[in-house]
Amino acid sequence: LENERGVPRDRIATIYHAVEVPDQPSRTEVERRRRARRRQLGIPLESVVVATFARMRPQKRPFDVIRLARRMANRNLHFLLVGGGPLDRAVDRELARRPLHNLTRLPFRHDTDELFEAADICLLASEYEGLPVFLLEGMARGIPAVATAVGDVPYLLQEGGGVTAGAPGALAGLERAVEALLDDRRRADEGERARARVISHF
């Protein structure tokens, strides 16, 4: 606005999204729900699950999620790609053409609370964003984020809570960021920071 409309910077206020922060169940209950949800979805119980819930549009770069799953097919990872939109058919054609054993594809669903229960990492590969509600909702549940450094993602993660992965389209950056969270202890620590960040700011 300062450049586009001539409004002085000190008269511009940013109002960020907010999300409800659910109660945090005990670790035993979290693990029980995780295993139950993964059985329901047919996801390996011991894999680190990297989840993307997004509109299937060019902005969200869903094919980068598929490419990343191919690059990391030899790791103890399982990708969960959920959403609907204009690229639905193209995404599904690509997965039919070259099936992936480490990726579960689901159409748009309203029951994201249940899907978050299966996730260990929230992945956002977007070309551009403002402040992604998907990441806020995951972080509010103690799930750390991996995301391209777009929009307000660097601000969201400036106190921890996940790893920024560099520019959109840079698969090596996404891969390094996911690998950084494969360690159980680091992932748990970043999850705690993620939840604290959402409680204090969003």
PADREN-350300 format. One record per residue (C-alpha): residue number from 1; residue in one letter; x, y, z. Coordinates in steps of 0.1 Angstrom, whole numbers, plus 2048, in hexadecimal, padded with zeros to 3 digits. Layout:
{pos NUM&code A&X X&Y Y&Z Z}
...
***
This chain:
{pos 1&code L&X 800&Y 800&Z 800}
{pos 2&code E&X 81C&Y 818&Z 808}
{pos 3&code N&X 829&Y 816&Z 7E4}
{pos 4&code E&X 808&Y 80F&Z 7D2}
{pos 5&code R&X 7F1&Y 828&Z 7E4}
{pos 6&code G&X 809&Y 840&Z 7F5}
{pos 7&code V&X 7FC&Y 836&Z 818}
{pos 8&code P&X 818&Y 83D&Z 832}
{pos 9&code R&X 826&Y 81D&Z 841}
{pos 10&code D&X 81D&Y 828&Z 864}
{pos 11&code R&X 7F9&Y 829&Z 85A}
{pos 12&code I&X 7F8&Y 805&Z 84D}
{pos 13&code A&X 7ED&Y 7EA&Z 865}
{pos 14&code T&X 7EE&Y 7C5&Z 85D}
{pos 15&code I&X 7D3&Y 7AF&Z 86C}
{pos 16&code Y&X 7DC&Y 78B&Z 86B}
{pos 17&code H&X 7C6&Y 76C&Z 86A}
{pos 18&code A&X 7BE&Y 75A&Z 88A}
{pos 19&code V&X 7B4&Y 736&Z 890}
{pos 20&code E&X 7A6&Y 723&Z 8AD}
{pos 21&code V&X 7C0&Y 711&Z 8C1}
{pos 22&code P&X 7B2&Y 6EE&Z 8CB}
{pos 23&code D&X 7B9&Y 6DE&Z 8EC}
{pos 24&code Q&X 7D8&Y 6C9&Z 8EC}
{pos 25&code P&X 7D1&Y 6A5&Z 8F4}
{pos 26&code S&X 7EA&Y 690&Z 907}
{pos 27&code R&X 807&Y 680&Z 8F4}
{pos 28&code T&X 7F7&Y 65E&Z 8F8}
{pos 29&code E&X 7D6&Y 66B&Z 8EA}
{pos 30&code V&X 7E8&Y 67D&Z 8CD}
{pos 31&code E&X 7FA&Y 65C&Z 8C4}
{pos 32&code R&X 7D9&Y 648&Z 8C7}
{pos 33&code R&X 7C8&Y 660&Z 8AF}
{pos 34&code R&X 7E5&Y 661&Z 897}
{pos 35&code R&X 7E6&Y 63B&Z 894}
{pos 36&code A&X 7C0&Y 638&Z 890}
{pos 37&code R&X 7BF&Y 653&Z 875}
{pos 38&code R&X 7DC&Y 644&Z 862}
{pos 39&code R&X 7CC&Y 622&Z 863}
{pos 40&code Q&X 7AC&Y 631&Z 855}
{pos 41&code L&X 7BF&Y 643&Z 839}
{pos 42&code G&X 7D6&Y 626&Z 831}
{pos 43&code I&X 7F5&Y 639&Z 83B}
{pos 44&code P&X 813&Y 626&Z 84A}
{pos 45&code L&X 812&Y 62A&Z 86F}
{pos 46&code E&X 837&Y 631&Z 874}
{pos 47&code S&X 83D&Y 649&Z 857}
{pos 48&code V&X 842&Y 66E&Z 85C}
{pos 49&code V&X 823&Y 67D&Z 84B}
{pos 50&code V&X 828&Y 69D&Z 837}
{pos 51&code A&X 805&Y 6AC&Z 831}
{pos 52&code T&X 7FA&Y 6C6&Z 818}
{pos 53&code F&X 7D5&Y 6D2&Z 819}
{pos 54&code A&X 7D1&Y 6EB&Z 7FC}
{pos 55&code R&X 7BC&Y 6F5&Z 7DE}
{pos 56&code M&X 7C9&Y 6E4&Z 7BF}
{pos 57&code R&X 7D3&Y 704&Z 7AD}
{pos 58&code P&X 7F4&Y 70F&Z 79D}
{pos 59&code Q&X 7FA&Y 727&Z 7BA}
{pos 60&code K&X 7FD&Y 709&Z 7D3}
{pos 61&code R&X 815&Y 6F6&Z 7BD}
{pos 62&code P&X 807&Y 6D3&Z 7C4}
{pos 63&code F&X 81E&Y 6C4&Z 7AA}
{pos 64&code D&X 83B&Y 6CE&Z 7C0}
{pos 65&code V&X 82D&Y 6B9&Z 7DC}
{pos 66&code I&X 82B&Y 69C&Z 7C4}
{pos 67&code R&X 84F&Y 6A2&Z 7B8}
{pos 68&code L&X 85B&Y 6A5&Z 7DB}
{pos 69&code A&X 84A&Y 683&Z 7E4}
{pos 70&code R&X 85D&Y 674&Z 7C6}
{pos 71&code R&X 87E&Y 683&Z 7D2}
{pos 72&code M&X 879&Y 676&Z 7F5}
{pos 73&code A&X 86A&Y 654&Z 7ED}
{pos 74&code N&X 887&Y 641&Z 7FE}
{pos 75&code R&X 881&Y 653&Z 81F}
{pos 76&code N&X 86A&Y 649&Z 83C}
{pos 77&code L&X 851&Y 663&Z 830}
{pos 78&code H&X 82D&Y 663&Z 824}
{pos 79&code F&X 81D&Y 681&Z 813}
{pos 80&code L&X 7F8&Y 689&Z 817}
{pos 81&code L&X 7EB&Y 6A0&Z 7FB}
{pos 82&code V&X 7C7&Y 6AC&Z 801}
{pos 83&code G&X 7B2&Y 6C5&Z 7EE}
{pos 84&code G&X 79D&Y 6CC&Z 7D0}
{pos 85&code G&X 79E&Y 6E6&Z 7B4}
{pos 86&code P&X 7A6&Y 6EE&Z 790}
{pos 87&code L&X 7C5&Y 6D7&Z 78F}
{pos 88&code D&X 7B2&Y 6B9&Z 79E}
{pos 89&code R&X 7B2&Y 6A5&Z 77E}
{pos 90&code A&X 7D6&Y 6AD&Z 774}
{pos 91&code V&X 7E2&Y 6A3&Z 797}
{pos 92&code D&X 7CF&Y 683&Z 796}
{pos 93&code R&X 7DB&Y 67B&Z 773}
{pos 94&code E&X 7FF&Y 680&Z 77D}
{pos 95&code L&X 7FB&Y 669&Z 79B}
{pos 96&code A&X 7E9&Y 64F&Z 785}
{pos 97&code R&X 805&Y 651&Z 76C}
{pos 98&code R&X 821&Y 64D&Z 785}
{pos 99&code P&X 812&Y 63F&Z 7A6}
{pos 100&code L&X 824&Y 647&Z 7C6}
{pos 101&code H&X 825&Y 62F&Z 7E3}
{pos 102&code N&X 82D&Y 64B&Z 7FC}
{pos 103&code L&X 811&Y 663&Z 7F3}
{pos 104&code T&X 7EC&Y 662&Z 7FC}
{pos 105&code R&X 7D5&Y 679&Z 7E7}
{pos 106&code L&X 7B3&Y 683&Z 7F5}
{pos 107&code P&X 799&Y 69B&Z 7E6}
{pos 108&code F&X 78D&Y 6BA&Z 7F9}
{pos 109&code R&X 780&Y 6B2&Z 81B}
{pos 110&code H&X 770&Y 6C6&Z 837}
{pos 111&code D&X 77D&Y 6AF&Z 853}
{pos 112&code T&X 7A0&Y 6BE&Z 854}
{pos 113&code D&X 7A1&Y 6BA&Z 87A}
{pos 114&code E&X 7A2&Y 694&Z 875}
{pos 115&code L&X 7BC&Y 697&Z 859}
{pos 116&code F&X 7D3&Y 6AC&Z 86F}
{pos 117&code E&X 7D3&Y 690&Z 888}
{pos 118&code A&X 7E7&Y 67B&Z 86F}
{pos 119&code A&X 801&Y 696&Z 867}
{pos 120&code D&X 824&Y 69C&Z 874}
{pos 121&code I&X 82E&Y 6B9&Z 85D}
{pos 122&code C&X 819&Y 6D3&Z 84A}
{pos 123&code L&X 828&Y 6DA&Z 828}
{pos 124&code L&X 820&Y 6F8&Z 813}
{pos 125&code A&X 831&Y 6FB&Z 7F1}
{pos 126&code S&X 81E&Y 71B&Z 7E5}
{pos 127&code E&X 829&Y 734&Z 7CB}
{pos 128&code Y&X 81B&Y 750&Z 7DF}
{pos 129&code E&X 806&Y 754&Z 7FF}
{pos 130&code G&X 7FA&Y 76D&Z 819}
{pos 131&code L&X 7F9&Y 75B&Z 83A}
{pos 132&code P&X 7EF&Y 737&Z 834}
{pos 133&code V&X 7D3&Y 72B&Z 84B}
{pos 134&code F&X 7DD&Y 707&Z 844}
{pos 135&code L&X 7FE&Y 70D&Z 855}
{pos 136&code L&X 7EE&Y 720&Z 872}
{pos 137&code E&X 7D5&Y 703&Z 878}
{pos 138&code G&X 7F0&Y 6E9&Z 877}
{pos 139&code M&X 807&Y 6FD&Z 88E}
{pos 140&code A&X 7EB&Y 703&Z 8A6}
{pos 141&code R&X 7EA&Y 6DD&Z 8AA}
{pos 142&code G&X 810&Y 6DB&Z 8B0}
{pos 143&code I&X 818&Y 6D0&Z 88D}
{pos 144&code P&X 837&Y 6E2&Z 87F}
{pos 145&code A&X 838&Y 6F1&Z 85D}
{pos 146&code V&X 84D&Y 6EF&Z 83E}
{pos 147&code A&X 845&Y 70B&Z 825}
{pos 148&code T&X 853&Y 720&Z 809}
{pos 149&code A&X 85F&Y 742&Z 814}
{pos 150&code V&X 841&Y 755&Z 806}
{pos 151&code G&X 829&Y 76F&Z 814}
{pos 152&code D&X 829&Y 770&Z 83A}
{pos 153&code V&X 838&Y 74D&Z 83E}
{pos 154&code P&X 85A&Y 75A&Z 849}
{pos 155&code Y&X 848&Y 76F&Z 863}
{pos 156&code L&X 833&Y 752&Z 86E}
{pos 157&code L&X 851&Y 73C&Z 873}
{pos 158&code Q&X 86A&Y 756&Z 880}
{pos 159&code E&X 869&Y 748&Z 8A3}
{pos 160&code G&X 869&Y 724&Z 898}
{pos 161&code G&X 84C&Y 70C&Z 893}
{pos 162&code G&X 85A&Y 6FF&Z 873}
{pos 163&code V&X 873&Y 704&Z 857}
{pos 164&code T&X 871&Y 71C&Z 839}
{pos 165&code A&X 87B&Y 70C&Z 819}
{pos 166&code G&X 887&Y 728&Z 802}
{pos 167&code A&X 878&Y 732&Z 7E1}
{pos 168&code P&X 85A&Y 721&Z 7D1}
{pos 169&code G&X 863&Y 705&Z 7B9}
{pos 170&code A&X 884&Y 6FE&Z 7CA}
{pos 171&code L&X 87F&Y 6D9&Z 7D2}
{pos 172&code A&X 8A1&Y 6D6&Z 7E2}
{pos 173&code G&X 897&Y 6F0&Z 7FB}
{pos 174&code L&X 877&Y 6DE&Z 803}
{pos 175&code E&X 88A&Y 6BD&Z 807}
{pos 176&code R&X 8A3&Y 6CC&Z 81F}
{pos 177&code A&X 888&Y 6DC&Z 834}
{pos 178&code V&X 874&Y 6BB&Z 837}
{pos 179&code E&X 894&Y 6A9&Z 83F}
{pos 180&code A&X 89C&Y 6C1&Z 85B}
{pos 181&code L&X 87B&Y 6B6&Z 86C}
{pos 182&code L&X 880&Y 691&Z 868}
{pos 183&code D&X 891&Y 690&Z 88A}
{pos 184&code D&X 876&Y 688&Z 8A4}
{pos 185&code R&X 884&Y 69F&Z 8BF}
{pos 186&code R&X 888&Y 6BD&Z 8A8}
{pos 187&code R&X 865&Y 6B7&Z 899}
{pos 188&code A&X 856&Y 6B6&Z 8BC}
{pos 189&code D&X 869&Y 6D6&Z 8C7}
{pos 190&code E&X 85E&Y 6E9&Z 8A7}
{pos 191&code G&X 83A&Y 6DD&Z 8AD}
{pos 192&code E&X 83A&Y 6EC&Z 8D0}
{pos 193&code R&X 848&Y 70D&Z 8C2}
{pos 194&code A&X 82D&Y 70C&Z 8A6}
{pos 195&code R&X 811&Y 709&Z 8BF}
{pos 196&code A&X 820&Y 724&Z 8D5}
{pos 197&code R&X 824&Y 73C&Z 8B7}
{pos 198&code V&X 7FF&Y 738&Z 8AD}
{pos 199&code I&X 7F3&Y 73C&Z 8D1}
{pos 200&code S&X 808&Y 75C&Z 8D6}
{pos 201&code H&X 802&Y 76D&Z 8B4}
{pos 202&code F&X 7E5&Y 75D&Z 8A1}
***
